[in-house]
Amino acid sequence: MPARRTKAACDRILDAAGELFAQRGVTEVLMSDIAAAAGCSRATLYRYFENREALHTAYVSREAREVNRQLAAVVGAVEDPGERLLEALTHALRLVRENPALSAWFTRTPIGADAAEESEVVQALTTGFLLSLEPDDVPAAQRRARWLVRVLTSLLTVPGRDADDEQAMLREFVVPTITGIRSAPG
């Protein structure tokens, strides 16, 4: 029971943080603002998250897992690795942009690139996805995952002209790079 209460309290705090991120932008939200919105004291908030960075990390990790869950449902049946990658990237961009709390990390004062690059969860999920396309050398997949996260954060920070333009860039540059490196003779 205590673990469920802890998770419920963390979720309530992270939900409040997400609402504030959407309203004000990530960098403008103070820990005291989150505590007030979550209906708890600052002392309680700091019991769950030792500082702002820990809260940001927990928020990014939770949301990355949710995006990953939604992506798996969308691309799970796509057989062709290149098409599966393209669909996953396009859908991931759409999911982040359609969620005001997530898009706030890449607009106003964009700090999403740092958060995504530093998040072990984001890196692990991206690496796992790349390995699901075709089993590969884990260190190589991890390097490609880090590069892919940089490409996605770049598109979130500086979008293409429109969705078709972005999809064309992904199809022309990213898909061949990821699938070409993987299938190139060793």
C-alpha positions in Angstrom: 0.0 0.0 0.0 2.7 2.6 0.8 4.3 2.0 -2.7 0.9 2.7 -4.3 0.5 5.9 -2.3 4.0 7.0 -3.2 3.3 6.4 -6.9 -0.1 8.2 -6.6 1.6 11.2 -4.9 4.4 11.3 -7.5 1.9 11.1 -10.3 -0.2 13.9 -8.7 2.9 16.1 -8.5 4.0 15.3 -12.0 0.5 15.9 -13.4 0.5 19.3 -11.7 3.9 20.1 -13.1 2.8 19.1 -16.6 -0.2 21.5 -16.4 2.1 24.3 -15.2 4.7 23.5 -17.9 1.9 23.8 -20.5 0.6 27.1 -19.1 3.9 28.9 -18.3 6.8 27.1 -19.9 9.1 24.7 -18.2 11.7 27.3 -17.1 9.2 29.6 -15.6 7.7 27.0 -13.1 9.1 27.0 -9.6 9.0 24.1 -7.1 6.7 26.2 -4.9 4.3 26.6 -7.9 4.2 22.8 -8.4 3.6 22.2 -4.7 0.7 24.6 -4.6 -0.8 23.1 -7.8 -0.4 19.6 -6.4 -2.0 20.6 -3.1 1.0 19.7 -1.0 3.6 21.5 1.0 7.1 22.2 -0.5 8.5 19.9 2.2 6.3 17.1 0.9 7.3 17.9 -2.7 11.0 17.7 -1.7 10.4 14.3 0.0 9.6 12.9 -3.5 11.9 15.0 -5.6 15.1 16.3 -4.1 15.4 19.2 -6.5 14.0 20.7 -9.7 16.3 18.6 -11.9 15.1 15.4 -10.3 11.5 16.4 -10.9 12.3 17.3 -14.5 14.0 13.9 -15.0 11.0 12.1 -13.5 8.6 14.0 -15.7 10.6 13.4 -18.9 11.0 9.7 -18.0 7.3 9.2 -17.3 6.2 11.0 -20.5 8.8 9.2 -22.6 7.4 5.8 -21.4 3.9 7.0 -22.4 5.0 8.1 -25.8 6.8 4.8 -26.3 3.7 2.9 -25.3 1.6 4.8 -27.9 4.3 4.4 -30.6 4.4 0.6 -30.0 0.7 0.4 -30.5 1.0 2.4 -33.8 4.0 0.8 -35.4 3.9 -2.7 -34.0 2.4 -4.2 -37.1 4.6 -2.4 -39.6 6.9 -5.0 -41.0 9.4 -3.0 -43.1 12.1 -1.6 -40.8 12.4 1.7 -42.8 8.7 2.3 -42.9 8.4 1.3 -39.2 11.2 3.9 -38.3 9.6 6.6 -40.5 6.1 6.0 -38.9 7.6 6.0 -35.4 9.5 9.2 -35.9 6.6 11.0 -37.6 4.1 9.9 -34.9 6.6 10.8 -32.1 6.9 14.3 -33.4 3.1 14.6 -33.7 2.5 13.2 -30.1 5.0 15.7 -28.6 3.6 18.7 -30.6 0.0 17.8 -29.7 0.7 17.7 -26.0 1.1 21.2 -24.6 3.1 20.0 -21.6 5.6 18.2 -23.8 5.8 20.8 -26.5 6.6 23.4 -23.8 10.0 21.7 -23.5 10.9 22.7 -27.1 9.3 26.2 -27.4 9.7 29.4 -25.4 13.0 28.6 -23.7 13.8 25.2 -25.3 15.4 22.9 -22.8 14.0 19.7 -24.2 17.2 18.8 -26.0 19.2 18.7 -22.8 16.5 16.8 -21.0 16.1 14.2 -23.7 19.9 13.8 -24.2 20.4 13.4 -20.4 17.5 11.1 -19.9 18.6 7.5 -19.5 15.0 6.4 -20.1 14.7 8.3 -23.4 18.1 6.8 -24.5 17.1 3.3 -23.4 13.7 3.4 -25.2 15.3 4.8 -28.4 18.0 2.2 -28.3 15.5 -0.6 -27.7 13.4 0.6 -30.6 16.4 0.6 -32.9 17.3 -2.9 -31.8 13.7 -4.0 -32.4 14.1 -3.0 -36.1 17.0 -5.5 -36.3 19.3 -6.9 -33.6 22.6 -5.2 -33.7 25.7 -4.3 -31.8 24.4 -2.6 -28.7 27.1 0.2 -28.5 26.4 1.0 -32.2 22.7 1.1 -31.5 23.3 3.4 -28.5 25.3 5.8 -30.7 22.6 5.8 -33.3 19.9 6.4 -30.6 21.8 9.4 -29.3 22.0 10.8 -32.8 18.4 10.1 -33.5 17.3 11.9 -30.3 19.3 14.9 -31.5 17.6 14.8 -34.8 14.1 14.6 -33.2 14.9 17.4 -30.8 16.2 19.5 -33.6 12.9 19.0 -35.5 10.9 19.8 -32.4 12.9 23.0 -31.8 13.1 24.1 -35.4 10.3 22.4 -37.3 10.3 21.8 -41.1 8.0 23.8 -43.3 5.1 21.4 -42.7 4.5 17.7 -41.9 5.1 16.6 -45.5 8.5 18.5 -45.5 9.5 16.8 -42.3 8.5 13.4 -43.5 10.4 13.9 -46.7 13.5 14.9 -44.7 13.1 11.9 -42.4 12.6 9.5 -45.4 15.6 11.0 -47.4 18.2 11.4 -44.6 17.3 9.7 -41.4 15.8 6.4 -42.5 18.7 5.6 -44.9 21.3 6.6 -42.4 19.8 4.4 -39.6 19.0 1.4 -41.9 22.1 1.9 -44.1 24.5 1.8 -41.2 22.8 -1.2 -39.7 22.9 -3.2 -43.0 26.3 -2.1 -44.2 28.9 -4.9 -44.2 31.0 -4.9 -41.0 
